Amino acid sequence: MRQESRGLLYGWILAVFEGLFPILSQFILRYMGSLYAYAFSITVAMFFLLGYLAFRRKLSELFCKEALFDLFMTALLINLIFVLIFAGLRYTTAANVSVILIMQLFFAWLYFNVLGPEKLGVLPTIGAFLMALGGIIVVFPEDFHFNRGDLLVLLAAAIAPVANFFQKRAREYVSAETVLAFRNTVAIPILLLLAWFFDPPLQEASLLHALPYILLNGFLVFTIAKILWVEALHLTSITKLSAMVSLIPLFTLLFAWVIMGEVPTLRQLAGAVPVIVGAVLIGQKEQA
């Protein structure tokens, strides 16, 4: 399998795991605030990742001089993205956030195709924007009103491709596990500090009730899926991988139907069509 195809396959697989994120998070948020939920989930991931690096005797990669700047920039920007998203959620809805975050495809296309060296062929470009259109149709809320919270999330979407650029560059020198372990280690104290100030006080009983979902979230979403994300960035273009984000709402719909009995609407099913067609087109051989 050629490198590009392998990267897109990773995109499909990670979309399955990322599709579980809203479901698992919904269970966790019954017991604690969103910042605590995120901080504990990536703490689980950090232990898995550091354990793996220790087992493979790769802990020294955390101090790789060639990758250090890119690792710090990745950690800084990923933290900033999540702070903006959580700040935006104080003023807007989760549905609005889902729609706006798909805009990261537009910014990736602008930065790396219009202004940068990544040039997609005609069919992959059409496919990428079909996927974005379908993703927006799937998650578009009935009462969308643009507000200041949406502006914060839009800023997060604009930063996301830049964070992916630094992750992609760091991966040239160190493993995906190292990239993620570094960014999580930097993020955790910042998130816990923010949670202390902005989330409701945490109760021990609530933490114990949420623990099974935190462990699943930390392992499936913030370890396996994120490793696949960094590996896919290494193998394919940022723009193509940004388009694959549009697959995630489809898998969330499927899991919500199977696990929670939430039947998708006709509009959401219709939105799946351009996503799937776009996914086929984006994998076509690039043309000049």
N, C-alpha and C positions, 0 to 999 in steps of 0.2 A: 504493500500500500504506500502510495507516495505521501510525502510529508504533508502537503496541503490537505489531502483527503483525511489523513489521520487527525489533523487539527480540527476539522469540521466534525468528525465523528466524536471527538472529545466534547465538542460544543453540544451535540445532541445528548450525550450521556450526562454532562453536567447540568443541562436544562432539566432533566428528570429529577435530579437531586435538589436543584434550586427550586423546582416546583413545589417541593415539600416545605420549603421555608415558611411561607405564610401560614400553612396549616399547623406546623409545629409551634411557630411563634404565637399563634392564637391561643394555643393551650398554655404556653408559658406566661403570656400576658394576663391570664386569669389570676395569677399569683404574685406578679411583680411588675414594676415599671419597665418601659422599653429599653432604657439605657442599661439597667441591670441585666435584662434578658440578653442583650447583645454582648455585654461584657463577660457574663458567665459562659455563654456559648463559645466565644473565642478563647476563653481560658481553657476549656475542655480541649479545643483544637490545639492550643499551644502545648499542652502536655503530650498529646499524641505526636505532634510534630517534633518536639524536642526529644521525646523518647526514641522516635525513629532515627533522628540524626545521631543520637548517642549510640544506638545499636549499629548504625552504619559507619560510625566513627567520622562523622562529617560536621561535628559541632564547630570546628575551626572555620567552616565556611561563613559563619555568622560574622567573622572578622576579616573577611576577604577584602583587601584594600581596593582592588579594582571595582568591586561591586558596592562598596560602602556608601558612596554618594547616592547611587540609584536606590539602594535599600532605604536610606533615610528619607529620600524624596517620596518613595512609595508609601512609607509609613505615615509621613506628614500629610500627603494628599488624601490617602484613604481615610485617615482620621477626620480630615476636614470635610470630606464628602458625607460621612455619616453624621457628623455634628450638624451640617447644613440640613440633611434630611430630617433628623430628629427635631431640629429647631423649626423646620417647615411644617412638620406634623402638628405643631401647636396651633397653627393657623389654617391648615387645609386638611383634606381627607386622604386616607390611604389610597383610594381609587385615583384621585388626582395625581398623587405621587407616582403610582404605577404608570400612568399615561406619560407624564413628563420625563421620567427616567428613560423611556424608550428613545427620547430625543438625543441620547448620547450617541446614537448612530449618526444623526445629522452632524454633530460636532466632530465625530471621528472622520466622517467623509470630508468635512471642510478642512480639518487640520492636516490629514494625511493623504488625501486624494487631490483636492483643489489646490491646497497650498504646499503639500508635501510630496514625497517620492512614491507613495503607494498608489499605483494606478490600477483600478479595476476595469475589466472589460465591460461591454455593454450589458450582456446577460447577467453577470454577477451584480452590477449596479442596480439593474431593474429588480433583481431578486432581493437585494438588501432592502430596498425601499418598499417592496411588496410586503416583506416580513414586518417592517415597522408599521405599515398601514394596518395589517391584520392584527398585530399586537395591540394597537391603539383601539381598534374596533372591539376587541375582546374585553379590554379593561375600562373602556370609556364610561364614566358614570352618567347617570341621567341628569344630574344637576351640577354640571361643571361650571364653576365660576372662578376666574383667575384672580388670585389675591397675593398678598405679600409672602405668604407661605410658599406658594407656587414659584415665586421668583427665587426663593432660597433653594428650592429643589432643582430649578432650572440651572442655577449656578453649579450645583452638584453634578448635574448631567454634563455641563460644559467642562468640568474638571476631570471627569471620569476617564476620557480617552488619554489625557496627559498622564494620569496615574498608571494607566495601562502601558503607556510608552516606557515609563521608568521600570515597571515590572518586567516588561519584555526585555529591556536592556540588561537588567540585573540577572535575568535568567541565562544570559550569555556566559556568565562567570560562575554562578552557583545554581544549586538545584531548586526546583519549585518549592520543596519543603522548607528550604532555608529562607526563601523570599517570604513565605507565609509566617514562619516562626518568628522572623525578625519583626515584621509589621505588627503581628499580634502582641509580641512582648512590649513593643513601644506603646501600642494602643491601650492595653489593659489598664494601667494606672490612670491614664487620662479619662477613660470612660468611667471608671469607678468614682473618680473625683466628680465628674459631671453628674453621675447618678446620685451621689450623696447630696448634691445641691438641688437637683431638679426632679428626681423620682420620689414617690412616696416611700416612707421608711420600710425597710425590708424585714419581714418576720421569718424566724427560723422554720416554723411549720410550713409557711408558704414555699420556702426554698426547697424543703424536702418533697412537697407535693409536685413541684415543677421539675425536680431533678431528672426523672426519666426522659422528659422531653428536651431538657437542656443537653443531656448526653447524646441523644439522637441528633439534635440540631448541630452540636459541636462536631460530631464525627461525620455525619453524612453531608451536611451543608458546608460547614466551615473547615473541614479537613479534605474529604474526598473531592467534593465539587470544586473547591478553590484550587486544589492541586491540579485538577483537570483544566481549570481556567488558565492558570499560569503556563501549563504545558501547551495548551492550545494557542496562547499568545506567542509562544516560542515557535510554533509550527505554521501559523497562518497570519493573515493581516489583522490589524486592530479593527479595521472597518468591518471585515467579514465577521469577526467574532462579536463585535458590538451588535450586528444584525441578529446573531443567534440568541441574544437576550429575549427577542420576541417569541421564542419558543416556550419560555418559562411560564407565561400565563396559561398556555394550553395545558401544560402538565398540572398546573395548580387547579384548573377547572376539573381535570380528570380526577385528581386526588380528593378535591372537595366533594365531588359526586360520589366517589367510592367510599370515602371515610366518613363524611359528614352528611351525606344524603342531599347535598345542594345540587339540584338539577340545572345544567347550563341553559341559558336562554337561546332562542333561535338566532338572535343577533350574535351572540358569542360563538355559536357553532359556525355561523357564516364567516366570522372573522378568522376562523381557523384555516379557511381555504387559501387566502393569499399568503398566510404564513407558510403553509406547506409548499405551495407552488414556488414561493420565494426561496425556500430552503433548497429546493431542487435546482433552481436557476443559479443560486450563489455558488453551488458546487461545480458549475460548468467550467470548462477550460477557458481561461481569460483570453480575450481577443484584443487586438490593438485598436 
